Amino acid sequence: MKRLWIALCLASVLGATGTTALADEIKIGYVNTFSGPGAILGKHYRDAFELAVEELGGKMAGLDVKVEYGDDQLKPEIAKTVVERMVERDDVDIVAGFNFSNVLLASLKTVTDANKLLISSNAGPSNLAGEQCQPNFFSVGQQNDGASEALGRYLKEQNVESVYALAPNYQAGRDMIAGLKRGFGKELVDEVYTQLSQTDFQPELSQIRAAKPAAVFVFMPGGNGINFVKQWAQAGLTSEIPLYSVYSVDHTTLQAIGPSAVGTLGVSQYVEDLPFETNQKFVKKFVDRYGYYPSEYAASAYDTAMLINSAVVATQGKLDDVDALRAAVQKADFASVRGPGFKLGKNHMPIQNYYLRETVKKENGELGFVTRGTVAENYVDHYGAQCTHIKG
């Protein structure tokens, strides 16, 4: 009985000091749009994430990597249900993914209430960059305003007199136009918010032709971008008004848009021809494996996996130490395909370059993108000063 009592006391002491057995695997819940019109986005994310995990040998700090994919169907309520299952039933260690801000925002509280990390591969809503910043939320992709603010600055530097702006009426759309206005510094000819599911843009095109702006800015992700750019060309506006975009003409939409996209200009944090060694290796492996070029979404998904790996390695696989894991993610100690300057700000949003890129027809006849310059170096988002309750 005495020996039993000593053993029980020893077990109690070990439990109280937090000494626990290391897990033998890391479970990652990866949520994105894998069905419906937005499925092409999910394909880019999943392909790139799986490529990264494969390169890591299927392990992080010796732990087997188990990825559970969840289809949000581009519906906030569906995403919330998927995330609840991952967190409450499957007890994933980290939740990642997300393309659309409204989908992300519906799921965030479930993750943070469970004291787990949510690492967004794309969405970076303005509210989460500022007053509502969350210690357990990180965006690897961008703060939503970044690309459009950089584009606005470029248009101002080019002495563009007037800009007409369009975007879908949801969080990211409003953020994109807010960033454009901040960078451009002048009143827009008009700012029009369309429906996220809209397919016919003839009324808007008629209004643009009547307004005769010096340039048009659009943020039209996924199918919106395909329909808008095609209808833009069909309306004969290509030769009349320069069209600039962010996250609209990219490798998820380019083949569907076709030659109508040639000559359009856009701003992004990623272009496939960036000269960094990490990127060149990534592009080659990606194209060899999947037969198509990676988009900025694929690049961010790849970086998401490598960021998670860097944190797991830094904490020696101690997944139950959330404070240490969070601090390791904040350091962002990994080689990004976007180059050596990538890091995370105090509000857990990326600090990175933005590039002007042109849609071109290459010598082999394929459509692609060419970098035409850097329009913002080490961009720091506008909202960080409002994030006052994250330590660091």
N, C-alpha and C positions, 0 to 999 in steps of 0.2 A: 504494500500500500504506500510505503514511504517513497519507493522508486517511482510509482505511478504519479504521486503528488509532485515530485520533482520534475518529471517529464511534462506534466501539464503546466507547471509554472514556467518552464523554459519555453514551451510553445506560446504561452501568453506573452512573454517578454519579446520574443521574436516578432509576433504579430504587432505588438505595440510600437516597435521600432520601425515598422514598415518593410521589414525584410521579407520579400516574397519571391517565389520562383519566377524566373524569366519566362515570358511566353515563347512558344515555338513558332509562331507565325504573326504577321501583321495583317489585319483585315482592313481593307480600304473600300468604302462605299463610293462608287463613282456614278454621279447622276448627270444625265444629259438627255438630249432629244434624239432618240434612236428610231422613231417611227414618224410617219406623216411627212408633210412638206419640209420639215426641218431636219429630217433624218440624215441628210448629207453632212450637216454640221456634226452630228453625233458620230458619224463614221470617221471624220478627221480626228476628233478627240480620241476616240477609242483606238484607232490604228496607231496613233502616236504614243498614247499611254502604254499600250501593249508592247510597242517597239522598245520603249525605255525599260520596261520591266524585263523584257527579254535580254537586253544588253546588260542588265544587272545580274543576269543569271537566275532570275526569279527569286532573288533574296535581297534583303536589306539588313545589314548588320548581322548576317547569319540567320535571320528569320525568313521563313517561307512567306512569299507575298501572295495573299489571296485577295483578288479584286472581285467585288460584287457590283455588277452594272445595274443601274436602275433607269428606266425610261420615264422621263417626266412628261412626255407627249405634248410638250409646250403648254402645259396646263398647271398653274400654281397649286391647285388643290390636289392634283395627282402627285406632283412632286412632294408635297407635304406628307402624303400617305406613304410614298416610297421611302422617304427619309425616316419617318417614324418607325417603319419596319426595320430598317437598317440599324437604327440606334437602339430601339427598345427590344427587338427580338433577336437580331443578329449580333448586337453588341460590337459593331465595327469600331476600330480604333480612331479612324480619321474619315471624314466625309469630304469628298472633292468633286470637281466638275463644274457644272452650271454654265450656261451660255447667256440666258436671258435674265435680266435683273428682277423682273416681277416674279419669276419662278424661284430665284434665289431667295428673295425677301420672304416668301411664304414658308420657306424651309429653315431659315436661319435659327429661329428661337428653339426649335426642337433640338438642334445640335448644341447650341450654347447652354441651354438649360441642363443638358447632360454633361456639361463640362468637357466636351470634345472639341477638336479643332475642325473648322470648315475652311478648306482651301479652294477658292474659286479659280478655275482655269481661265475665266474670261471676265465675268461681270464684276464691276467695281462701282456700285451706286454712290452718288454724291453724299447721301445721308450717312452711309457707312464709312465715308472718308472723313466726315466732320464730327458733328456733335453726337451722333449715334454710333461712333466707331466702337468696335467690339474687340476685346483682348484676344478672343479665340477665332476671329475672322481674319483671313488674309486673301488678297487678290494677287494672283500671279500674272494675270492678263494685262489689265490696265485699270486706272481710274477712268470711269466712263468719259469724262470731259477731255481727257488728254489729247487724243488724236485730233479732235475737232478744234480744240484751242490752238494747237500747233498749226493746223491748217489756216485758222483765222489769222494768226500772226503772219503766215506766209502771204496770204492774200493782201494784207495790209502793207507788207514790205513791197509787194508787186504793184502797189498803187491801184488796186482794183477799186473802182468807184462804188459799186453797189452789188449786193448779194441777196439772192432769194433762197430761203432755206426750207427744206421739207424733212420731216421725220415722223415715224409712227408715234401715236399718243400713248406712251407708257414711260416708265422711269428713265430708261436709257435714252429714248428719243428726246425727252426734255433735257436730260443732261448734255447730250451731244450738241443741241442748239445753244444751250447756255454756254458751253465751252467755246463754240464758234463766235458768239457775240463778244465774249470776254477777250478773245484773241484779236478779233477784227477791230473792235473798239469804236465802231460806228453803227448807227441804226440800220437794221436790215430793211430791204424793200418790203419783205413780208416773211413771216414764219408760219408755216402751215403744218398742222399735225393731222396725219391720216390714221385710218384704222389699221391695227396690226395685221389684220387678215385681208386687207384690201388688195385687189388684183387689177382693178381698172383705174388708171391715173389720167384719163383723158381730160376730166374737168380741171385738174391741177396743171396739166400741160398747157391748156388754153389760157389759164390765168397767167402762167409764166410768159407765154408769148406776148400777151397784152401788156405785161409789166415791163418787158424789155430790160431785164437786169444785165449788168456786166458779167455776172457769173451766177451759177446755181450750185448750191450745196445740198447734198442728200446724205442721209443715213437711212438706208433701206436694207436691213439684213435679210439673208436667205432669199426666199421666193419673192419678197417685195422688191429686192434689188434686180432680180432677173426680169420681172415684169416692167419695172420702171424704166430701166435702161433700154430694153427692147422698144418700148412704146416711145421713149425719147427719140430714138433713131428713126422710127417709123413716122414720127411727126415732123421729121426734117429739121430738128433743132440742133443736131450735131454740128452742123456748119454755121449755126447762128450764135450759139451761146456756149462758152466753156462749161463743162460739167465736172465738178469736184465731188469726191465722196470719201466717206470713211466706213469701213466694214460693210460694204455694199458690193463692190466689184472685187472679188477675191477668188481664191482657188476652189471655193465651194460653189460659186455661181458662174465662173468665167466660161466654162464649156457650154453651159446652158444659154448664156447671153450670146456667145459667139462673136463674130466680127463687129457687132454694134458697140462693143466695149473698147475697141482699139482707139487709142488717143486719149481716153479718159484719164484723169489724174486723181490720185488719192493719197492719203497719209495713213501710215500704220507703223507700229513698233517693230514690224518684221517684214522682210522681203527675202525671197529665196536666194538672191544673189549676194547677200551680206558676206563680206570676205573673211569672217572669223572662222578659224579652224574647226571649232565645235559645230558651227552651223554647216560648213561644207561637208563634214562627215555625216551629220544628221540628214541632210538633203539626199546625199548619195544612198545611204542605207534605206531611207524612206522610199525613194523612187524605185530602188532595186526590189524592195519588198512588196510595194503596193501598186507600182506602175503609174503613179500620178504625183504631182508636186504638192508639198505640204503648204497649207495655209497658215495664217497667223494663229488660227485656232489649234491646229496641229502642233505648232511650235510651242504654244502655251501649255498644252497638255503634256508634251514631252518634258518641258521645264517643271511642270507640277510634280511629275514622278521623280525627277532628279532632286527637286527641293525636298520632297518628303524623305527620300533616301538620305540626303545630307543630314537631316534632323535626326533620323533613326540611328544613323551611324554615330553622330555626335553624342547621343544619349545612351549609346551601347545597347540599344534595343529595349530600354526600360520604358515601355509604353505607358505604364501607369503613372509615371512622373510627368504630369501634364505641364507643370510649370517649366520644367527643363526642356520638354519637347517644344513648347511655345517659344522659348528663348532661342532654341536652335533654329527653328523656322525663321525667326526674325533676322538671324544672321545671314540667311540666304547664301550659305557657303557652298556654291556649286557653280559649274561652268554653264552659263545660259547660252542658248543658241543665238540670243540677241546681242551677245558680246560681253566683254568683261566689265562694262559699266553698270550692269543690272544689280539693283539692290532694293530693299524694302524700306519705306519710310516709317516714321514713328506710328503713323496711322495704319500701317500694314498694307499700304498701296505701293505699287512699283515706282521706282525712280529709274527712268530709262530714256533712251533716245527715240525720236520719232522721225520717220523718213518719208520724203516725197517719192512716190513711185508712179511710173507710167505703164499703162497697159499696151503691150506691143505684140506684133506678130514676129516670131523669131525666124531665123534662117531656115530652120527645119519645118517651118509652117505652123508650129504650135503657138498657141497664145500663152502669154506669161507676163511677168512684171520685171521692170528694170528700175533700179534705184537711181533717182535723179538728184538726190541731195539730202542732207540732214536738216530738218526744219526746226528741231528742238533737241538740245543736248541735256542729258540728265534732268529731264522734266520732273518738276515737283508739283503735285496737284494743288489747286487753290484752297482746298478745304482742310488741309493738315493742321493749320493753326487752331482750328475749332475742336480738334481732338485732344481733350485735356485729361482724360481719365485712363489712358494707357501709359503704364510706367515704362521708362526707357529713354 
